[in-house]
Amino acid sequence: MNRIIRIAAALTLTLSTANTGALAAGAAAISGEVKKIDEGAGKITLKHGPAKSLGMEEPMTMVYRVKDPAMLKQVKVGDKVTFEAEEAASGYTVTRMDKAK
């Protein structure tokens, strides 16, 4: 009986952790559209919906720095993207970006 309880507890913990990770990843993703790319400055202008992970409740268009300049070569103006960003002292930085499907 003790073994069954331990297995059930381990399974519950595993499922709980998996669901929390999925929710966190989904909450951080922001949908947007590429409006401008400035490879020389390492910046991208994105029009996007609410970015709750950044404390932005309203849709807006913003200029972001990119963590990796190679990201700018993977997209073009007009592309729909999903991205994650973080706030730093120097402004907002895109840390991950993928073309939307």
N, CA, C and O atoms as CSV, one atom per row, in Angstrom:
chain,resi,resn,atom,element,x,y,z
A,1,MET,N,N,0.823,-1.196,0.000
A,1,MET,CA,C,0.000,0.000,0.000
A,1,MET,C,C,0.866,1.260,0.000
A,1,MET,O,O,0.562,2.220,-0.707
A,2,ASN,N,N,1.946,1.261,0.790
A,2,ASN,CA,C,2.845,2.403,0.865
A,2,ASN,C,C,3.478,2.694,-0.498
A,2,ASN,O,O,3.660,3.851,-0.877
A,3,ARG,N,N,3.805,1.636,-1.219
A,3,ARG,CA,C,4.416,1.800,-2.546
A,3,ARG,C,C,3.428,2.456,-3.513
A,3,ARG,O,O,3.825,3.311,-4.305
A,4,ILE,N,N,2.175,2.080,-3.464
A,4,ILE,CA,C,1.148,2.666,-4.333
A,4,ILE,C,C,0.996,4.156,-4.040
A,4,ILE,O,O,0.847,4.955,-4.964
A,5,ILE,N,N,1.031,4.531,-2.786
A,5,ILE,CA,C,0.910,5.944,-2.411
A,5,ILE,C,C,2.095,6.742,-2.951
A,5,ILE,O,O,1.918,7.849,-3.459
A,6,ARG,N,N,3.305,6.185,-2.843
A,6,ARG,CA,C,4.490,6.878,-3.352
A,6,ARG,C,C,4.423,7.038,-4.868
A,6,ARG,O,O,4.776,8.094,-5.394
A,7,ILE,N,N,3.980,6.011,-5.568
A,7,ILE,CA,C,3.863,6.085,-7.032
A,7,ILE,C,C,2.820,7.138,-7.424
A,7,ILE,O,O,3.048,7.940,-8.330
A,8,ALA,N,N,1.681,7.128,-6.735
A,8,ALA,CA,C,0.633,8.104,-7.029
A,8,ALA,C,C,1.123,9.527,-6.753
A,8,ALA,O,O,0.842,10.441,-7.529
A,9,ALA,N,N,1.847,9.716,-5.663
A,9,ALA,CA,C,2.370,11.044,-5.329
A,9,ALA,C,C,3.386,11.502,-6.379
A,9,ALA,O,O,3.372,12.663,-6.788
A,10,ALA,N,N,4.254,10.609,-6.809
A,10,ALA,CA,C,5.253,10.952,-7.824
A,10,ALA,C,C,4.573,11.306,-9.150
A,10,ALA,O,O,4.970,12.259,-9.820
A,11,LEU,N,N,3.562,10.546,-9.522
A,11,LEU,CA,C,2.839,10.813,-10.762
A,11,LEU,C,C,2.124,12.159,-10.691
A,11,LEU,O,O,2.155,12.927,-11.653
A,12,THR,N,N,1.489,12.448,-9.577
A,12,THR,CA,C,0.800,13.725,-9.394
A,12,THR,C,C,1.781,14.880,-9.480
A,12,THR,O,O,1.489,15.884,-10.129
A,13,LEU,N,N,2.933,14.760,-8.843
A,13,LEU,CA,C,3.944,15.802,-8.882
A,13,LEU,C,C,4.463,16.006,-10.298
A,13,LEU,O,O,4.649,17.143,-10.731
A,14,THR,N,N,4.698,14.924,-11.017
A,14,THR,CA,C,5.187,15.010,-12.393
A,14,THR,C,C,4.178,15.718,-13.285
A,14,THR,O,O,4.552,16.605,-14.053
A,15,LEU,N,N,2.919,15.344,-13.198
A,15,LEU,CA,C,1.886,15.978,-14.021
A,15,LEU,C,C,1.700,17.436,-13.643
A,15,LEU,O,O,1.500,18.278,-14.518
A,16,SER,N,N,1.762,17.746,-12.374
A,16,SER,CA,C,1.620,19.121,-11.903
A,16,SER,C,C,2.750,19.984,-12.442
A,16,SER,O,O,2.503,21.102,-12.895
A,17,THR,N,N,3.972,19.495,-12.406
A,17,THR,CA,C,5.127,20.243,-12.897
A,17,THR,C,C,5.035,20.435,-14.405
A,17,THR,O,O,5.342,21.520,-14.899
A,18,ALA,N,N,4.625,19.426,-15.142
A,18,ALA,CA,C,4.507,19.528,-16.600
A,18,ALA,C,C,3.461,20.572,-16.979
A,18,ALA,O,O,3.689,21.364,-17.893
A,19,ASN,N,N,2.328,20.586,-16.299
A,19,ASN,CA,C,1.282,21.553,-16.609
A,19,ASN,C,C,1.719,22.973,-16.285
A,19,ASN,O,O,1.422,23.894,-17.047
A,20,THR,N,N,2.416,23.171,-15.179
A,20,THR,CA,C,2.892,24.496,-14.799
A,20,THR,C,C,3.868,25.012,-15.834
A,20,THR,O,O,3.795,26.184,-16.203
A,21,GLY,N,N,4.778,24.184,-16.316
A,21,GLY,CA,C,5.744,24.589,-17.335
A,21,GLY,C,C,5.060,24.975,-18.623
A,21,GLY,O,O,5.439,25.960,-19.257
A,22,ALA,N,N,4.064,24.219,-19.017
A,22,ALA,CA,C,3.340,24.522,-20.252
A,22,ALA,C,C,2.592,25.838,-20.118
A,22,ALA,O,O,2.565,26.632,-21.058
A,23,LEU,N,N,1.991,26.079,-18.973
A,23,LEU,CA,C,1.270,27.331,-18.775
A,23,LEU,C,C,2.225,28.514,-18.775
A,23,LEU,O,O,1.917,29.556,-19.353
A,24,ALA,N,N,3.366,28.368,-18.141
A,24,ALA,CA,C,4.332,29.461,-18.097
A,24,ALA,C,C,4.846,29.783,-19.488
A,24,ALA,O,O,4.982,30.954,-19.841
A,25,ALA,N,N,5.134,28.763,-20.283
A,25,ALA,CA,C,5.633,28.991,-21.638
A,25,ALA,C,C,4.571,29.666,-22.488
A,25,ALA,O,O,4.881,30.574,-23.258
A,26,GLY,N,N,3.326,29.238,-22.358
A,26,GLY,CA,C,2.253,29.832,-23.135
A,26,GLY,C,C,1.976,31.271,-22.727
A,26,GLY,O,O,1.655,32.105,-23.573
A,27,ALA,N,N,2.097,31.565,-21.452
A,27,ALA,CA,C,1.819,32.908,-20.967
A,27,ALA,C,C,2.884,33.894,-21.411
A,27,ALA,O,O,2.592,35.076,-21.591
A,28,ALA,N,N,4.110,33.434,-21.589
A,28,ALA,CA,C,5.208,34.324,-21.951
A,28,ALA,C,C,5.216,34.642,-23.444
A,28,ALA,O,O,5.765,35.666,-23.850
A,29,ALA,N,N,4.619,33.788,-24.263
A,29,ALA,CA,C,4.648,33.991,-25.709
A,29,ALA,C,C,3.723,35.150,-26.093
A,29,ALA,O,O,2.592,35.246,-25.616
A,30,ILE,N,N,4.230,36.024,-26.965
A,30,ILE,CA,C,3.491,37.199,-27.418
A,30,ILE,C,C,3.340,37.079,-28.932
A,30,ILE,O,O,4.303,36.762,-29.631
A,31,SER,N,N,2.149,37.329,-29.434
A,31,SER,CA,C,1.906,37.295,-30.880
A,31,SER,C,C,2.086,38.689,-31.452
A,31,SER,O,O,1.641,39.680,-30.873
A,32,GLY,N,N,2.753,38.747,-32.610
A,32,GLY,CA,C,2.970,40.055,-33.202
A,32,GLY,C,C,3.241,39.994,-34.689
A,32,GLY,O,O,3.183,38.931,-35.306
A,33,GLU,N,N,3.539,41.157,-35.256
A,33,GLU,CA,C,3.856,41.290,-36.672
A,33,GLU,C,C,5.091,42.185,-36.802
A,33,GLU,O,O,5.197,43.217,-36.140
A,34,VAL,N,N,6.019,41.770,-37.664
A,34,VAL,CA,C,7.241,42.534,-37.900
A,34,VAL,C,C,6.893,43.768,-38.729
A,34,VAL,O,O,6.333,43.647,-39.818
A,35,LYS,N,N,7.223,44.949,-38.220
A,35,LYS,CA,C,6.958,46.201,-38.918
A,35,LYS,C,C,8.232,46.806,-39.504
A,35,LYS,O,O,8.179,47.466,-40.542
A,36,LYS,N,N,9.382,46.588,-38.847
A,36,LYS,CA,C,10.641,47.160,-39.314
A,36,LYS,C,C,11.792,46.344,-38.730
A,36,LYS,O,O,11.704,45.838,-37.612
A,37,ILE,N,N,12.873,46.224,-39.507
A,37,ILE,CA,C,14.066,45.523,-39.048
A,37,ILE,C,C,15.256,46.458,-39.247
A,37,ILE,O,O,15.448,47.000,-40.336
A,38,ASP,N,N,16.053,46.646,-38.197
A,38,ASP,CA,C,17.267,47.463,-38.263
A,38,ASP,C,C,18.443,46.580,-37.849
A,38,ASP,O,O,18.839,46.552,-36.684
A,39,GLU,N,N,18.992,45.857,-38.833
A,39,GLU,CA,C,20.080,44.923,-38.538
A,39,GLU,C,C,21.303,45.636,-37.970
A,39,GLU,O,O,21.963,45.110,-37.073
A,40,GLY,N,N,21.611,46.823,-38.480
A,40,GLY,CA,C,22.784,47.564,-38.012
A,40,GLY,C,C,22.721,47.886,-36.526
A,40,GLY,O,O,23.735,47.837,-35.831
A,41,ALA,N,N,21.541,48.211,-36.048
A,41,ALA,CA,C,21.357,48.554,-34.636
A,41,ALA,C,C,20.965,47.349,-33.788
A,41,ALA,O,O,20.928,47.438,-32.560
A,42,GLY,N,N,20.668,46.204,-34.445
A,42,GLY,CA,C,20.233,45.023,-33.706
A,42,GLY,C,C,18.866,45.200,-33.083
A,42,GLY,O,O,18.619,44.760,-31.961
A,43,LYS,N,N,17.951,45.869,-33.843
A,43,LYS,CA,C,16.616,46.151,-33.310
A,43,LYS,C,C,15.544,45.721,-34.298
A,43,LYS,O,O,15.773,45.619,-35.503
A,44,ILE,N,N,14.358,45.473,-33.735
A,44,ILE,CA,C,13.196,45.093,-34.536
A,44,ILE,C,C,11.982,45.823,-33.985
A,44,ILE,O,O,11.825,45.953,-32.771
A,45,THR,N,N,11.126,46.297,-34.878
A,45,THR,CA,C,9.879,46.940,-34.473
A,45,THR,C,C,8.763,45.919,-34.651
A,45,THR,O,O,8.571,45.368,-35.735
A,46,LEU,N,N,8.033,45.676,-33.567
A,46,LEU,CA,C,6.965,44.683,-33.560
A,46,LEU,C,C,5.645,45.318,-33.138
A,46,LEU,O,O,5.579,46.037,-32.141
A,47,LYS,N,N,4.601,45.043,-33.908
A,47,LYS,CA,C,3.234,45.405,-33.531
A,47,LYS,C,C,2.664,44.163,-32.869
A,47,LYS,O,O,2.630,43.095,-33.480
A,48,HIS,N,N,2.217,44.291,-31.623
A,48,HIS,CA,C,1.776,43.096,-30.901
A,48,HIS,C,C,0.588,43.357,-29.999
A,48,HIS,O,O,0.242,44.495,-29.681
A,49,GLY,N,N,-0.011,42.271,-29.608
A,49,GLY,CA,C,-1.124,42.318,-28.678
A,49,GLY,C,C,-0.617,42.501,-27.258
A,49,GLY,O,O,0.556,42.810,-27.049
A,50,PRO,N,N,-1.497,42.310,-26.279
A,50,PRO,CA,C,-1.082,42.438,-24.888
A,50,PRO,C,C,0.111,41.533,-24.579
A,50,PRO,O,O,0.173,40.390,-25.032
A,51,ALA,N,N,1.044,42.059,-23.811
A,51,ALA,CA,C,2.238,41.315,-23.398
A,51,ALA,C,C,2.238,41.268,-21.877
A,51,ALA,O,O,2.975,42.000,-21.217
A,52,LYS,N,N,1.409,40.407,-21.341
A,52,LYS,CA,C,1.214,40.352,-19.888
A,52,LYS,C,C,2.508,40.020,-19.153
A,52,LYS,O,O,2.717,40.463,-18.023
A,53,SER,N,N,3.390,39.226,-19.805
A,53,SER,CA,C,4.659,38.876,-19.166
A,53,SER,C,C,5.546,40.106,-18.986
A,53,SER,O,O,6.477,40.085,-18.180
A,54,LEU,N,N,5.264,41.179,-19.730
A,54,LEU,CA,C,6.027,42.423,-19.621
A,54,LEU,C,C,5.229,43.521,-18.923
A,54,LEU,O,O,5.695,44.654,-18.805
A,55,GLY,N,N,4.037,43.183,-18.467
A,55,GLY,CA,C,3.190,44.164,-17.791
A,55,GLY,C,C,2.479,45.107,-18.746
A,55,GLY,O,O,2.061,46.192,-18.343
A,56,MET,N,N,2.334,44.710,-20.016
A,56,MET,CA,C,1.669,45.543,-21.021
A,56,MET,C,C,0.291,44.958,-21.299
A,56,MET,O,O,0.169,43.864,-21.850
A,57,GLU,N,N,-0.731,45.687,-20.917
A,57,GLU,CA,C,-2.100,45.192,-21.054
A,57,GLU,C,C,-2.733,45.549,-22.402
A,57,GLU,O,O,-3.694,44.903,-22.821
A,58,GLU,N,N,-2.212,46.555,-23.074
A,58,GLU,CA,C,-2.803,47.037,-24.325
A,58,GLU,C,C,-1.940,46.646,-25.531
A,58,GLU,O,O,-0.721,46.530,-25.406
A,59,PRO,N,N,-2.563,46.444,-26.691
A,59,PRO,CA,C,-1.782,46.231,-27.923
A,59,PRO,C,C,-0.963,47.483,-28.233
A,59,PRO,O,O,-1.384,48.596,-27.915
A,60,MET,N,N,0.198,47.306,-28.848
A,60,MET,CA,C,1.049,48.443,-29.187
A,60,MET,C,C,2.098,48.053,-30.207
A,60,MET,O,O,2.263,46.878,-30.533
A,61,THR,N,N,2.802,49.051,-30.703
A,61,THR,CA,C,3.935,48.844,-31.588
A,61,THR,C,C,5.156,49.377,-30.862
A,61,THR,O,O,5.168,50.523,-30.414
A,62,MET,N,N,6.195,48.536,-30.745
A,62,MET,CA,C,7.393,48.912,-29.995
A,62,MET,C,C,8.654,48.470,-30.716
A,62,MET,O,O,8.644,47.536,-31.518
A,63,VAL,N,N,9.737,49.164,-30.409
A,63,VAL,CA,C,11.060,48.778,-30.892
A,63,VAL,C,C,11.724,47.959,-29.782
A,63,VAL,O,O,11.757,48.371,-28.622
A,64,TYR,N,N,12.247,46.803,-30.159
A,64,TYR,CA,C,12.935,45.916,-29.227
A,64,TYR,C,C,14.369,45.687,-29.693
A,64,TYR,O,O,14.644,45.674,-30.893
A,65,ARG,N,N,15.263,45.510,-28.757
A,65,ARG,CA,C,16.593,44.995,-29.070
A,65,ARG,C,C,16.423,43.491,-29.239
A,65,ARG,O,O,15.433,42.926,-28.775
A,66,VAL,N,N,17.376,42.838,-29.898
A,66,VAL,CA,C,17.337,41.378,-29.998
A,66,VAL,C,C,18.562,40.805,-29.295
A,66,VAL,O,O,19.664,41.346,-29.391
A,67,LYS,N,N,18.348,39.714,-28.598
A,67,LYS,CA,C,19.434,39.057,-27.865
A,67,LYS,C,C,20.471,38.512,-28.839
A,67,LYS,O,O,21.673,38.604,-28.593
A,68,ASP,N,N,19.992,37.939,-29.955
A,68,ASP,CA,C,20.864,37.353,-30.966
A,68,ASP,C,C,20.544,38.002,-32.315
A,68,ASP,O,O,19.447,37.813,-32.841
A,69,PRO,N,N,21.490,38.768,-32.884
A,69,PRO,CA,C,21.235,39.436,-34.168
A,69,PRO,C,C,20.841,38.481,-35.299
A,69,PRO,O,O,20.233,38.913,-36.278
A,70,ALA,N,N,21.173,37.196,-35.183
A,70,ALA,CA,C,20.797,36.220,-36.212
A,70,ALA,C,C,19.277,36.089,-36.329
A,70,ALA,O,O,18.769,35.686,-37.376
A,71,MET,N,N,18.555,36.425,-35.269
A,71,MET,CA,C,17.083,36.368,-35.307
A,71,MET,C,C,16.538,37.275,-36.396
A,71,MET,O,O,15.516,36.967,-37.009
A,72,LEU,N,N,17.208,38.385,-36.641
A,72,LEU,CA,C,16.717,39.366,-37.614
A,72,LEU,C,C,16.786,38.855,-39.045
A,72,LEU,O,O,16.052,39.332,-39.910
A,73,LYS,N,N,17.655,37.896,-39.301
A,73,LYS,CA,C,17.801,37.332,-40.643
A,73,LYS,C,C,16.735,36.275,-40.932
A,73,LYS,O,O,16.552,35.881,-42.084
A,74,GLN,N,N,16.041,35.819,-39.912
A,74,GLN,CA,C,15.050,34.758,-40.074
A,74,GLN,C,C,13.649,35.284,-40.384
A,74,GLN,O,O,12.748,34.507,-40.699
A,75,VAL,N,N,13.465,36.604,-40.295
A,75,VAL,CA,C,12.140,37.184,-40.530
A,75,VAL,C,C,12.250,38.365,-41.486
A,75,VAL,O,O,13.335,38.895,-41.728
A,76,LYS,N,N,11.099,38.763,-42.024
A,76,LYS,CA,C,11.048,39.941,-42.887
A,76,LYS,C,C,9.821,40.763,-42.499
A,76,LYS,O,O,8.924,40.274,-41.813
A,77,VAL,N,N,9.796,42.002,-42.944
A,77,VAL,CA,C,8.671,42.887,-42.645
A,77,VAL,C,C,7.376,42.231,-43.142
A,77,VAL,O,O,7.305,41.738,-44.268
A,78,GLY,N,N,6.370,42.237,-42.287
A,78,GLY,CA,C,5.080,41.642,-42.621
A,78,GLY,C,C,4.882,40.250,-42.036
A,78,GLY,O,O,3.753,39.766,-41.957
A,79,ASP,N,N,5.983,39.596,-41.619
A,79,ASP,CA,C,5.864,38.252,-41.031
A,79,ASP,C,C,5.112,38.305,-39.710
A,79,ASP,O,O,5.312,39.214,-38.904
A,80,LYS,N,N,4.253,37.329,-39.501
A,80,LYS,CA,C,3.606,37.129,-38.203
A,80,LYS,C,C,4.561,36.287,-37.366
A,80,LYS,O,O,5.113,35.301,-37.854
A,81,VAL,N,N,4.760,36.675,-36.096
A,81,VAL,CA,C,5.700,35.979,-35.228
A,81,VAL,C,C,5.104,35.771,-33.845
A,81,VAL,O,O,4.146,36.435,-33.449
A,82,THR,N,N,5.691,34.842,-33.131
A,82,THR,CA,C,5.480,34.740,-31.695
A,82,THR,C,C,6.849,34.956,-31.085
A,82,THR,O,O,7.856,34.477,-31.607
A,83,PHE,N,N,6.882,35.682,-29.971
A,83,PHE,CA,C,8.173,35.991,-29.373
A,83,PHE,C,C,8.066,36.083,-27.857
A,83,PHE,O,O,6.981,36.207,-27.289
A,84,GLU,N,N,9.218,36.018,-27.235
A,84,GLU,CA,C,9.340,36.245,-25.803
A,84,GLU,C,C,10.334,37.366,-25.624
A,84,GLU,O,O,11.293,37.481,-26.386
A,85,ALA,N,N,10.112,38.191,-24.623
A,85,ALA,CA,C,11.003,39.311,-24.360
A,85,ALA,C,C,11.158,39.495,-22.860
A,85,ALA,O,O,10.349,39.022,-22.062
A,86,GLU,N,N,12.228,40.202,-22.505
A,86,GLU,CA,C,12.446,40.510,-21.099
A,86,GLU,C,C,12.816,41.982,-20.978
A,86,GLU,O,O,13.319,42.598,-21.918
A,87,GLU,N,N,12.556,42.521,-19.805
A,87,GLU,CA,C,12.876,43.920,-19.554
A,87,GLU,C,C,14.227,44.008,-18.878
A,87,GLU,O,O,14.507,43.271,-17.932
A,88,ALA,N,N,15.070,44.914,-19.366
A,88,ALA,CA,C,16.382,45.155,-18.767
A,88,ALA,C,C,16.532,46.664,-18.572
A,88,ALA,O,O,15.668,47.435,-18.990
A,89,ALA,N,N,17.611,47.077,-17.948
A,89,ALA,CA,C,17.846,48.503,-17.715
A,89,ALA,C,C,17.925,49.271,-19.036
A,89,ALA,O,O,17.545,50.440,-19.101
A,90,SER,N,N,18.416,48.615,-20.084
A,90,SER,CA,C,18.581,49.277,-21.379
A,90,SER,C,C,17.319,49.217,-22.248
A,90,SER,O,O,17.328,49.714,-23.374
A,91,GLY,N,N,16.250,48.628,-21.751
A,91,GLY,CA,C,15.008,48.527,-22.511
A,91,GLY,C,C,14.536,47.093,-22.608
A,91,GLY,O,O,14.948,46.243,-21.818
A,92,TYR,N,N,13.680,46.822,-23.567
A,92,TYR,CA,C,13.128,45.484,-23.755
A,92,TYR,C,C,13.946,44.740,-24.807
A,92,TYR,O,O,14.347,45.308,-25.823
A,93,THR,N,N,14.184,43.456,-24.540
A,93,THR,CA,C,14.984,42.626,-25.443
A,93,THR,C,C,14.223,41.373,-25.812
A,93,THR,O,O,13.710,40.675,-24.937
A,94,VAL,N,N,14.143,41.076,-27.114
A,94,VAL,CA,C,13.537,39.831,-27.585
A,94,VAL,C,C,14.548,38.717,-27.329
A,94,VAL,O,O,15.691,38.784,-27.780
A,95,THR,N,N,14.111,37.698,-26.604
A,95,THR,CA,C,15.003,36.578,-26.274
A,95,THR,C,C,14.745,35.358,-27.139
A,95,THR,O,O,15.621,34.507,-27.289
A,96,ARG,N,N,13.528,35.264,-27.720
A,96,ARG,CA,C,13.175,34.155,-28.606
A,96,ARG,C,C,12.132,34.666,-29.577
A,96,ARG,O,O,11.249,35.446,-29.218
A,97,MET,N,N,12.253,34.203,-30.842
A,97,MET,CA,C,11.272,34.620,-31.832
A,97,MET,C,C,11.131,33.506,-32.886
A,97,MET,O,O,12.119,32.957,-33.372
A,98,ASP,N,N,9.881,33.196,-33.216
A,98,ASP,CA,C,9.568,32.184,-34.227
A,98,ASP,C,C,8.501,32.735,-35.147
A,98,ASP,O,O,7.640,33.504,-34.718
A,99,LYS,N,N,8.552,32.342,-36.421
A,99,LYS,CA,C,7.469,32.685,-37.337
A,99,LYS,C,C,6.212,31.975,-36.871
A,99,LYS,O,O,6.264,30.807,-36.488
A,100,ALA,N,N,5.086,32.669,-36.900
A,100,ALA,CA,C,3.819,32.066,-36.527
A,100,ALA,C,C,3.396,31.078,-37.607
A,100,ALA,O,O,3.714,31.244,-38.785
A,101,LYS,N,N,2.680,30.060,-37.185
A,101,LYS,CA,C,2.241,29.023,-38.134
A,101,LYS,C,C,0.842,29.288,-38.596
A,101,LYS,O,O,0.301,28.525,-39.395
